[in-house]
């Protein structure tokens, strides 16, 4: 496998992992956090004392961005469409992380640090906002994945045509 194909395969694997982990957070974690407030919030806080989803994302989100940048660099000469797909994937990967820092981290802090007894409405609002926007973040990651697949497909097709 060429470096070009390998870089795209890595970008696909990382984007797919991020997408399904993010969907898992929406389908499982968020639903548990919302299940029996305030007890469910306290349970989540107790559970996430050692590690939380951010522990995963702080490793794999930057890795996805590096893989996307590497794919863009290695695929630069593979044609305009491949280059465009790789660039869109990279922009989306970075955009998802910008959204995470700007939108999700403040809400994570509200849900995990504010005293529950005196901030229950604020915590509920932050959780509702977090839950609805996480689907939007999943869409951004899905676009990343689709663009990586499209670039990979074009690279594979070009390799097949050149034989």
Secondary structure, DSSP 4 states (H G I P E B T S, - for coil): --HHHHHHHHHHHHHHHHHHHHHHIIIIIHHHHHTTTTHHHHHHHHHTTS--HHHHHHHHHHHHHHHHHHHHHHTGGG-HHHHHHHHHHHHHHHHHHHHIIIIIHHHHHHHHHS-TTT-HHHHHHHHHHHHHHHHHHHHHHHHHHHHHHHHHHHHHHHHHHT-
